Amino acid sequence: MAWGISPKKTAQVPLHGFGTDKYLAIVFNAFENLNWKVSYADDKGLIAYTPISWESYSEQITVVIENEIAHIKSECVGYQAFLYDYGKNEKNLELLITEIEYCAFHIQTDIEGNIQRFKDNFYQHPGINLSYTPLGAKDKFTHLGTIFIPRKNYQVVPILIGINCLVFIFQRIIFSAYVFALNKKGASDIEEKSTAFAKIVFGGIERNLVLNGDYWRLFTACFSHSSFSHIFFNMIFLAYIGSIIEGRVGKWNFLGLYLMTGICASITSIGFRYEEMGVGASGAIMGMFGVFLAYLSTNFFDTKARTAFLISTALISIITLWPSGEGIDHAAHFGGFISGYIFGLFSYWAYTKAERTKRYFIRTVSYILILLAMSSWVYLMPKYDLEAFRKSKDKMMVDLNLISSYFYASDYDTLTKAERIVLLETKMIPVIRKNEIVLRELKSTPLPSEEEKDAKQFFKYYGNKLKIYELLYKEYKTDHPAYRKKMQQLTDEIYEQEEE
């Protein structure tokens, strides 16, 4: 059983007198017997992929001959839950070594024919070789600390991981120091002040803050995290996907794609979330999964490798994008993923062009067009000040209780009718008029569609209540029963609302 960000198992098997050609021909036959699809073959080794099954979404099997030793490695293609391979790689090595022994015995009678058949099936793909397999730099991970170490084809990703970790530590130190200072001063409004400070120091995205001019949050939110588990799993996923594709798309192109999809994810988040503050690199990371999926939908990878990667990438994407769990910014995940897929298609189109200027032109135009589209969306977004709306509602309910007290509070029982009428005209009626104005203003306040239904119910209820109290005043003043029917009608409407 193997653990780690890229679980793998290795074995070294002596050739036992077989030459390199003979041994690789035997391995080739073993792969065929096991139904493992050969993706790459040359005179030094082979790369193959195990079939997709309920137990596994494929492992990459590499056999390389060096100094009369066969170096065999089985490594998980996709991301492994809990960083554990469930014994799949060890099982693969046992199956392969057993099958090699079987083939070594049974193909001796036609070993030269099998060698020729193996050579006839040499298959190579641009950018792929035994030292740089389709797994990219992922197969170089040996323990968790190696995700921080830059190496060939893995240079931007460890820097991004380092920046995220440093930002996380810095933010925690600054925020803790601020809260400590507030406690030391004995401040009475610690929660309110610490919340306001957190919105600044964590640089998260919140719809109204961004629409009021804090556009920098669309960028900074991609480097902030809410907890240790949040940043830990995000960085694991970033190392996983980044190690596979950074070397394929190029380090500067990778950085551009990462930042662009992160910003697109932030914009999508504020487009669908109205109050919650969002932080995290997951939008940009899902953008990289979108880029990878775009490349997998082209001929960039060999067919066998593409199938193995496609299944694992699709599964991870579906699980991550599935709208389940509270406190998860699914809108950012979706926005990052879709923008990443679109950017990825443009990036692959640029990759197919031989001239460097054409490649840069296509990538630059794609960045500009998509950012213009997303910026237009931001410009057209309505502002929803739900906090102010709710405060107004709460104040109106307080006023409604005040209006009611002028009729029913025992404090006024000793007043004469004339005195009570003066009280109602000088105290209650102005409150009714004021709240009628507030009610009209609230009705014109833009609200999210899911809030509008409840708001309309409140407007109707509150308007009817104001009308009932004004009719009560008129009836009390004139002693005329003409207002009774209208009051009963309004009361019935209120009861119907409460039953609904």
Secondary structure as UniProt FT lines:
FT   STRAND          8..14
FT   TURN            16..17
FT   HELIX           20..34
FT   STRAND          37..42
FT   TURN            43..44
FT   STRAND          45..49
FT   STRAND          59..66
FT   TURN            67..68
FT   STRAND          69..76
FT   HELIX           81..83
FT   TURN            86..87
FT   HELIX           88..106
FT   HELIX           108..110
FT   HELIX           111..120
FT   TURN            126..127
FT   TURN            130..131
FT   TURN            134..135
FT   HELIX           136..140
FT   HELIX           144..148
FT   TURN            152..153
FT   HELIX           156..185
FT   HELIX           190..201
FT   HELIX           207..211
FT   TURN            212..213
FT   TURN            215..216
FT   HELIX           217..220
FT   HELIX           221..223
FT   HELIX           228..249
FT   HELIX           251..272
FT   HELIX           282..296
FT   TURN            297..299
FT   HELIX           303..321
FT   TURN            326..327
FT   HELIX           330..351
FT   HELIX           356..380
FT   HELIX           386..408
FT   HELIX           410..412
FT   TURN            413..414
FT   HELIX           417..423
FT   HELIX           424..428
FT   HELIX           429..443
FT   HELIX           449..478
FT   HELIX           481..483
FT   HELIX           484..499
//
